[in-house]
Amino acid sequence: MRIRRFFGVLVLSLIANTAVAQGLPPDLPNRERIQSYVAAFNAGDDAMSAFLKGNVSEAALQRRSLADRLQIYKQMHARMKSLEIKGVPDVRISGNEMAIKVRMKTDAGPVDITFNFEPATPHKLIALQVEDADGPDGRPSPQAGPPMSESEFVKKVSDTLDDATKKDEFSGAVLLARKGKVIFEKAYGYADRDKKIPNDVNTKFNLGSINKIFTRICIDQLVSQGKLTYTDKLGKYLPDYPNADAREKVTIAQLLTMRSGIGDFFGPKYQQTPKSKLRSLADYLPLFADQPLLFEPGTKNQYSNGGYVVLGLIIEKVSGQDYYSYVKKNVFDVAGMKDTDSYLSDQKVTDRAEGYTTEQSEPGQKRNNEFSRPWRGSSAGGGYSTVGDMLKFTEALSSGKLVMLSPETGKPALGGMGIAGGAPGINSALEFDLQSGNVVIVMTNIDPPAASARATEFSKWLRSVQS
């Protein structure tokens, strides 16, 4: 099993190869709308804005604003550059959903885009999910490119980062390892722009959604100890959870795999909430827990930060400890990750990077992202770590000190990992292949895709390095 990244989205599914074909079948439902999306993606911001206004359902726009959707588009466009339809669509229609998965060719490699539409006329877009298109065994498809030596690879990485830093397109730290040996480790830019404090390899960067993988490991540990099962319902542990449907229907496995129907806590309520009030996991519940399920649990896959907050609360209930203490003792301490934690916003932390974003900034400028960060991160994201600690995390997975299980079988299920976290002024990414020992860690304190795009690029180059 390989866990793949999507701009801060944790995707837990395997994708089979799709037969290649040009264009879309003439009888494909919503064919014109998909083609219009591709054309708008390639045309730029104005075209995409017009597409979103005319083609996204009103309910979906209420959950995530047009401005937020445009920001996500910009991150995608910066990484993928352009889309070209290259695969036979996979169409699934079930009850309240029409899902059409299409293979796309991009500059960053092939991706699968799933378009979720309203079942009734006018069949507007509800959600869109992007996943890296891997081979049938869950490993990355072979990448074309000339072989290179290790020294050539290191120089290529160094030149790329030097150039990006000069253009203010990179600020952070990078660690690359091959066959158990670190071959590149260097920091760039400023941890604090006002005080001119530079980043270094010990700087602590915000992980964004990468924290979800720690939460998942904690759940797996509790399952191994017989303290819960993947088929347990949410309500068994949180009997006062506001949504009765969620209490009675949603399972632990569905929360883990983003198939619960529980929504996101980002949105208008989050924007209007003073971030100083988000101090514990329970503080996040009013942002999403009373909302209806987005779909019948188990019938589709849709990213859910709310679901991982719920998992954190279940960890607290079962363990008798607060989430932050449990994950520190049972994940960070086990792996030797001494510089990883969910620090308080006003806590004095040595070598912690400030985040800088172009959002709500003057053109060409970046502002501190403190306006959008909660007072403390959660089981869904927002903790801090270093490139060195993230390497220790991969080593703990390789050695078996930490284990990830399959919710379907309850057995170890890790062959590789590609995860990333992203938000305004936050982007960190980890690419890790258990078989080859290749590790790519990129952590930044600026907007996506500063880390995620380069992690993808460096990972491809690293696979071309010859012994």
C-alpha positions as CSV (number, residue, x, y, z in Angstrom):
1,M,0.0,0.0,0.0
2,R,1.3,3.4,-0.9
3,I,-0.1,6.6,0.7
4,R,-0.1,9.4,-1.8
5,R,-0.2,13.2,-1.5
6,F,-2.4,15.8,-3.0
7,F,-1.7,19.4,-1.9
8,G,-2.2,18.6,1.8
9,V,-4.7,15.9,1.2
10,L,-4.1,12.4,2.5
11,V,-5.3,9.9,-0.1
12,L,-5.7,6.3,1.1
13,S,-6.5,4.3,-2.1
14,L,-4.8,2.3,-4.8
15,I,-5.2,3.2,-8.4
16,A,-5.0,0.7,-11.2
17,N,-3.6,1.6,-14.6
18,T,-6.1,2.9,-17.1
19,A,-6.1,2.3,-20.8
20,V,-4.9,5.3,-22.7
21,A,-7.2,7.0,-25.1
22,Q,-7.4,10.5,-26.5
23,G,-10.5,12.6,-25.7
24,L,-13.7,11.7,-24.0
25,P,-16.5,9.3,-25.3
26,P,-19.3,11.4,-27.0
27,D,-21.9,9.7,-24.7
28,L,-20.1,10.4,-21.5
29,P,-22.3,12.2,-18.9
30,N,-21.1,15.7,-18.2
31,R,-18.6,15.4,-21.1
32,E,-18.8,19.1,-21.9
33,R,-18.4,20.2,-18.3
34,I,-15.3,18.1,-17.9
35,Q,-13.8,19.5,-21.2
36,S,-14.7,23.0,-20.0
37,Y,-12.8,22.4,-16.7
38,V,-9.7,21.3,-18.6
39,A,-9.9,24.3,-20.9
40,A,-10.3,26.7,-18.0
41,F,-7.5,25.0,-16.1
42,N,-5.1,25.6,-19.0
43,A,-6.3,29.1,-19.7
44,G,-5.6,30.7,-16.3
45,D,-7.2,32.4,-13.3
46,D,-9.9,34.4,-15.1
47,A,-11.2,31.4,-17.1
48,M,-11.2,29.2,-14.0
49,S,-13.0,31.8,-12.0
50,A,-15.7,31.9,-14.7
51,F,-15.9,28.1,-14.8
52,L,-16.3,27.8,-11.0
53,K,-19.0,30.5,-10.9
54,G,-21.1,28.7,-13.6
55,N,-20.4,25.1,-12.9
56,V,-20.0,24.5,-9.1
57,S,-23.2,23.8,-7.1
58,E,-24.4,26.5,-4.7
59,A,-24.2,24.1,-1.8
60,A,-20.5,23.3,-2.6
61,L,-19.7,27.0,-2.8
62,Q,-21.2,27.6,0.6
63,R,-19.0,24.9,2.0
64,R,-15.9,26.3,0.3
65,S,-15.9,29.8,-1.1
66,L,-15.0,30.8,-4.7
67,A,-11.8,32.5,-3.4
68,D,-10.7,29.4,-1.5
69,R,-11.3,27.3,-4.6
70,L,-9.3,29.7,-6.8
71,Q,-6.4,29.5,-4.3
72,I,-6.5,25.7,-4.6
73,Y,-6.5,26.0,-8.4
74,K,-3.5,28.2,-8.3
75,Q,-1.6,25.7,-6.2
76,M,-2.6,22.9,-8.6
77,H,-1.7,25.0,-11.7
78,A,1.7,25.9,-10.3
79,R,2.6,22.2,-10.0
80,M,0.8,20.6,-13.0
81,K,1.0,23.5,-15.5
82,S,-1.5,22.1,-17.9
83,L,-4.0,19.2,-18.3
84,E,-4.4,16.8,-21.2
85,I,-7.0,14.1,-21.2
86,K,-5.2,10.8,-21.7
87,G,-7.4,8.0,-20.2
88,V,-10.7,6.2,-20.6
89,P,-13.1,7.5,-17.9
90,D,-14.3,5.4,-15.1
91,V,-17.9,6.3,-14.4
92,R,-19.7,5.4,-11.1
93,I,-23.3,6.4,-10.3
94,S,-24.7,5.5,-6.9
95,G,-27.6,7.2,-5.3
96,N,-26.7,10.8,-4.6
97,E,-23.5,10.8,-6.6
98,M,-22.1,10.7,-10.1
99,A,-18.3,10.2,-10.0
100,I,-16.2,10.3,-13.2
101,K,-12.5,9.5,-12.9
102,V,-10.3,10.7,-15.8
103,R,-6.6,10.1,-16.3
104,M,-4.7,13.4,-17.1
105,K,-1.3,14.1,-18.5
106,T,0.5,17.0,-16.7
107,D,4.0,18.4,-16.4
108,A,4.3,16.8,-13.0
109,G,3.3,13.4,-14.2
110,P,0.0,11.6,-14.7
111,V,-2.8,12.2,-12.3
112,D,-6.4,10.9,-11.9
113,I,-9.0,13.5,-11.4
114,T,-12.4,12.4,-10.1
115,F,-15.3,14.8,-10.8
116,N,-18.3,14.4,-8.4
117,F,-21.5,15.8,-9.8
118,E,-25.0,16.4,-8.6
119,P,-27.3,13.5,-9.5
120,A,-30.1,15.7,-10.7
121,T,-30.2,18.4,-13.5
122,P,-28.2,20.6,-14.0
123,H,-25.5,18.1,-12.7
124,K,-23.2,20.8,-11.3
125,L,-19.9,20.0,-9.8
126,I,-19.9,19.1,-6.1
127,A,-16.3,18.2,-5.5
128,L,-13.1,17.3,-7.3
129,Q,-10.3,15.0,-6.1
130,V,-6.8,14.7,-7.6
131,E,-4.6,11.7,-7.0
132,D,-1.2,10.8,-8.4
133,A,-1.6,8.0,-11.0
134,D,0.5,5.1,-9.9
135,G,1.0,1.6,-11.3
136,P,-1.2,-1.4,-10.4
137,D,1.0,-2.5,-7.6
138,G,0.7,0.9,-5.8
139,R,4.3,1.9,-6.7
140,P,5.1,5.0,-8.8
141,S,5.0,4.5,-12.5
142,P,8.4,4.5,-14.1
143,Q,9.6,8.0,-15.0
144,A,11.4,8.6,-18.3
145,G,14.7,10.5,-18.0
146,P,18.3,9.9,-18.5
147,P,20.3,8.2,-15.7
148,M,22.5,10.4,-13.6
149,S,25.2,10.0,-10.9
150,E,24.6,10.8,-7.3
151,S,26.8,13.9,-7.6
152,E,24.9,15.1,-10.7
153,F,21.7,14.6,-8.8
154,V,22.9,16.7,-5.8
155,K,24.1,19.5,-8.1
156,K,20.8,19.5,-10.0
157,V,18.9,19.8,-6.7
158,S,21.2,22.5,-5.4
159,D,21.0,24.6,-8.5
160,T,17.2,24.3,-8.6
161,L,16.8,25.4,-4.9
162,D,19.4,28.2,-5.3
163,D,17.4,29.6,-8.3
164,A,14.0,29.2,-6.6
165,T,15.3,31.0,-3.4
166,K,16.6,33.9,-5.4
167,K,13.1,34.3,-6.9
168,D,11.5,34.0,-3.5
169,E,9.8,30.8,-4.6
170,F,11.4,28.7,-1.9
171,S,12.1,29.2,1.8
172,G,12.7,26.1,3.9
173,A,14.8,23.0,4.4
174,V,15.4,19.9,2.3
175,L,16.8,16.5,3.3
176,L,17.4,13.7,0.7
177,A,18.5,10.2,1.6
178,R,19.4,7.2,-0.6
179,K,20.1,3.6,0.6
180,G,20.0,4.7,4.2
181,K,22.5,7.6,3.7
182,V,21.8,11.3,3.8
183,I,23.2,12.7,0.5
184,F,21.8,16.3,0.7
185,E,20.7,18.5,3.7
186,K,20.4,22.2,3.4
187,A,18.2,25.2,4.4
188,Y,17.2,28.3,2.5
189,G,15.5,31.6,3.2
190,Y,14.3,33.1,6.4
191,A,12.5,31.6,9.4
192,D,11.6,35.1,10.5
193,R,11.7,37.8,7.8
194,D,11.2,40.7,10.1
195,K,14.1,39.7,12.3
196,K,16.2,38.3,9.4
197,I,16.6,35.0,11.2
198,P,17.6,32.4,8.5
199,N,16.2,28.9,8.3
200,D,18.5,26.1,9.2
201,V,18.3,22.3,9.1
202,N,17.0,22.3,12.7
203,T,14.2,24.8,12.0
204,K,10.8,23.5,13.0
205,F,8.2,23.9,10.2
206,N,4.5,23.5,10.2
207,L,3.5,20.1,8.9
208,G,0.0,20.9,7.9
209,S,-2.0,17.7,7.2
210,I,1.1,15.4,7.6
211,N,-0.1,15.1,11.3
212,K,-2.9,12.9,10.0
213,I,-0.4,10.0,9.5
214,F,0.6,10.2,13.2
215,T,-3.1,10.1,14.1
216,R,-3.6,7.0,12.0
217,I,-0.7,5.2,13.6
218,C,-2.2,5.9,17.0
219,I,-5.5,4.4,16.0
220,D,-3.6,1.4,14.6
221,Q,-1.9,1.0,17.9
222,L,-5.1,1.0,19.8
223,V,-6.6,-1.6,17.4
224,S,-3.5,-3.8,17.9
225,Q,-4.0,-3.6,21.7
226,G,-7.6,-4.7,21.4
227,K,-9.0,-1.4,22.7
228,L,-11.1,-0.7,19.6
229,T,-11.8,-2.2,16.2
230,Y,-12.0,-0.7,12.7
231,T,-15.7,-1.6,12.5
232,D,-16.7,0.2,15.7
233,K,-19.1,3.0,15.3
234,L,-18.3,6.6,16.2
235,G,-21.1,6.7,18.8
236,K,-19.5,3.9,20.8
237,Y,-16.8,6.3,22.0
238,L,-18.5,9.7,21.5
239,P,-22.1,9.1,22.5
240,D,-22.7,12.9,22.7
241,Y,-21.5,13.6,19.1
242,P,-24.1,16.1,17.7
243,N,-24.9,14.3,14.5
244,A,-27.0,11.1,15.2
245,D,-26.4,9.7,11.7
246,A,-22.7,9.9,12.2
247,R,-22.9,8.4,15.7
248,E,-24.9,5.4,14.4
249,K,-23.4,4.8,11.0
250,V,-19.7,6.0,10.7
251,T,-17.0,3.5,11.5
252,I,-13.4,4.0,12.5
253,A,-12.3,2.6,9.2
254,Q,-14.4,5.1,7.3
255,L,-12.9,8.0,9.3
256,L,-9.4,6.7,8.5
257,T,-10.0,6.3,4.8
258,M,-12.0,9.5,4.2
259,R,-15.3,7.6,3.5
260,S,-17.3,8.9,6.5
261,G,-19.3,11.7,5.0
262,I,-18.2,14.0,7.8
263,G,-17.2,17.4,6.3
264,D,-14.3,19.8,6.8
265,F,-13.9,22.4,9.5
266,F,-12.5,25.0,7.1
267,G,-15.0,27.4,5.7
268,P,-17.0,30.5,6.8
269,K,-17.3,29.3,10.5
270,Y,-13.6,28.8,10.7
271,Q,-12.8,32.1,9.1
272,Q,-15.1,33.9,11.5
273,T,-13.8,32.1,14.6
274,P,-11.0,33.9,16.6
275,K,-8.1,31.5,16.2
276,S,-7.2,32.0,19.8
277,K,-10.3,29.9,20.7
278,L,-9.0,26.8,18.9
279,R,-7.0,25.3,21.8
280,S,-8.2,21.7,22.1
281,L,-9.7,19.1,19.8
282,A,-13.2,19.7,21.2
283,D,-12.9,23.4,20.2
284,Y,-13.1,22.3,16.6
285,L,-16.4,20.4,16.9
286,P,-18.7,23.4,16.6
287,L,-17.2,24.1,13.2
288,F,-18.6,21.0,11.5
289,A,-20.1,18.3,13.9
290,D,-23.7,19.5,13.7
291,Q,-23.8,19.5,9.9
292,P,-25.5,16.7,7.9
293,L,-23.3,14.0,6.5
294,L,-22.2,14.9,2.9
295,F,-23.0,11.3,1.8
296,E,-24.0,7.9,3.1
297,P,-20.9,6.6,4.9
298,G,-18.9,4.2,2.8
299,T,-20.4,5.2,-0.5
300,K,-17.7,7.6,-1.7
301,N,-14.3,9.1,-0.8
302,Q,-14.0,12.8,0.2
303,Y,-11.3,14.5,2.1
304,S,-12.3,15.3,5.7
305,N,-10.3,17.3,8.3
306,G,-13.3,17.0,10.5
307,G,-13.1,13.2,10.4
308,Y,-9.5,13.3,11.7
309,V,-10.5,15.6,14.6
310,V,-13.1,13.0,15.5
311,L,-10.3,10.3,15.4
312,G,-8.2,12.4,17.8
313,L,-11.2,12.6,20.2
314,I,-11.6,8.9,20.0
315,I,-7.9,8.4,20.9
316,E,-8.5,10.7,23.9
317,K,-11.6,8.7,25.0
318,V,-10.0,5.3,24.6
319,S,-6.5,6.1,26.0
320,G,-7.6,8.4,28.9
321,Q,-5.0,10.9,27.8
322,D,-5.2,14.1,25.8
323,Y,-4.3,13.6,22.2
324,Y,-1.1,15.6,22.3
325,S,0.3,13.6,25.2
326,Y,-0.7,10.3,23.6
327,V,0.9,11.0,20.2
328,K,4.1,12.4,21.8
329,K,4.6,9.3,24.0
330,N,3.5,6.7,21.5
331,V,4.8,8.1,18.2
332,F,7.3,10.9,18.6
333,D,9.2,9.4,21.6
334,V,9.2,5.9,20.1
335,A,10.8,7.3,16.9
336,G,13.2,9.7,18.8
337,M,11.5,12.8,17.3
338,K,12.5,15.3,20.0
339,D,11.7,18.4,17.9
340,T,8.2,17.4,16.9
341,D,5.0,18.7,18.7
342,S,1.8,20.7,18.4
343,Y,3.2,23.9,19.9
344,L,1.0,26.6,21.3
345,S,0.8,29.8,19.2
346,D,2.2,32.0,22.0
347,Q,4.7,29.4,23.2
348,K,8.4,30.3,23.2
349,V,9.9,27.7,20.8
350,T,13.5,27.7,19.6
351,D,14.0,27.6,15.8
352,R,10.3,27.7,14.9
353,A,9.6,29.2,11.5
354,E,7.0,31.8,11.0
355,G,4.7,31.2,8.0
356,Y,4.4,33.7,5.1
357,T,1.6,33.8,2.5
358,T,0.5,35.9,-0.5
359,E,-3.1,35.5,0.7
360,Q,-4.6,38.9,1.7
361,S,-1.2,40.5,0.9
362,E,-0.2,43.3,-1.3
363,P,0.8,42.2,-4.9
364,G,4.3,40.7,-4.8
365,Q,4.4,40.6,-1.0
366,K,4.1,37.9,1.6
367,R,2.5,38.5,5.1
368,N,2.7,36.5,8.3
369,N,0.1,33.7,8.3
370,E,-0.8,34.1,12.0
371,F,-4.3,35.4,11.0
372,S,-5.2,32.0,9.6
373,R,-3.4,29.6,12.0
374,P,-5.3,28.1,15.0
375,W,-3.8,28.6,18.5
376,R,-2.8,25.0,18.4
377,G,-2.8,22.3,15.7
378,S,-5.0,19.3,15.9
379,S,-5.1,15.6,15.1
380,A,-6.0,16.7,11.5
381,G,-2.8,18.9,11.1
382,G,-0.9,21.9,12.2
383,G,2.0,20.4,14.3
384,Y,5.7,21.2,13.8
385,S,8.7,19.1,13.0
386,T,12.2,19.2,11.4
387,V,13.7,17.5,8.4
388,G,15.8,15.4,10.8
389,D,12.8,14.3,12.8
390,M,10.9,13.3,9.7
391,L,13.8,11.2,8.7
392,K,13.7,9.5,12.1
393,F,10.0,8.9,11.4
394,T,10.8,7.0,8.2
395,E,13.5,5.0,10.0
396,A,11.0,4.0,12.7
397,L,8.6,2.8,10.0
398,S,11.4,0.9,8.2
399,S,12.5,-0.8,11.4
400,G,9.0,-1.7,12.6
401,K,9.2,0.5,15.7
402,L,6.1,2.2,14.2
403,V,3.6,0.2,12.2
404,M,0.7,1.2,9.9
405,L,-2.1,-1.4,9.4
406,S,-4.6,-1.9,6.7
407,P,-8.2,-1.3,8.0
408,E,-9.3,-4.1,5.7
409,T,-7.0,-6.8,6.9
410,G,-5.5,-5.5,10.2
411,K,-2.1,-6.4,8.9
412,P,1.0,-4.2,8.2
413,A,0.3,-2.4,4.9
414,L,3.1,0.0,4.1
415,G,5.3,-0.1,1.0
416,G,5.9,3.6,0.5
417,M,4.5,6.9,1.4
418,G,3.9,10.2,-0.3
419,I,2.2,12.8,2.0
420,A,2.0,16.6,2.1
421,G,0.5,19.3,4.1
422,G,-0.5,22.7,2.7
423,A,-2.2,25.9,3.8
424,P,-1.5,29.6,3.6
425,G,2.2,30.0,4.5
426,I,2.6,26.2,5.1
427,N,3.8,23.4,2.9
428,S,5.7,20.3,3.9
429,A,6.1,17.0,1.9
430,L,7.5,13.6,2.5
431,E,8.3,11.0,-0.2
432,F,9.5,7.6,1.1
433,D,10.0,4.3,-0.6
434,L,10.6,1.3,1.7
435,Q,12.1,-0.9,-1.0
436,S,14.7,1.5,-2.4
437,G,15.3,3.4,0.8
438,N,14.8,6.7,-1.1
439,V,13.6,9.5,1.2
440,V,12.7,13.0,0.1
441,I,11.8,15.6,2.8
442,V,10.9,19.2,1.8
443,M,9.6,21.6,4.4
444,T,8.8,25.3,3.7
445,N,7.2,28.3,5.4
446,I,5.6,29.8,2.3
447,D,2.5,28.9,0.2
448,P,2.0,25.6,-1.6
449,P,3.3,24.1,-3.9
450,A,6.8,25.3,-2.7
451,A,7.4,21.9,-1.0
452,S,5.0,19.5,-2.6
453,A,6.0,20.3,-6.2
454,R,9.7,20.0,-5.5
455,A,9.3,16.8,-3.5
456,T,7.6,15.2,-6.5
457,E,10.4,16.5,-8.8
458,F,13.3,15.4,-6.5
459,S,11.7,12.0,-6.0
460,K,11.6,11.4,-9.8
461,W,15.2,12.5,-10.2
462,L,16.3,10.3,-7.3
463,R,14.8,7.3,-9.1
464,S,17.1,8.0,-12.0
465,V,20.3,7.9,-9.9
466,Q,22.6,5.0,-10.8
467,S,24.5,3.0,-8.3
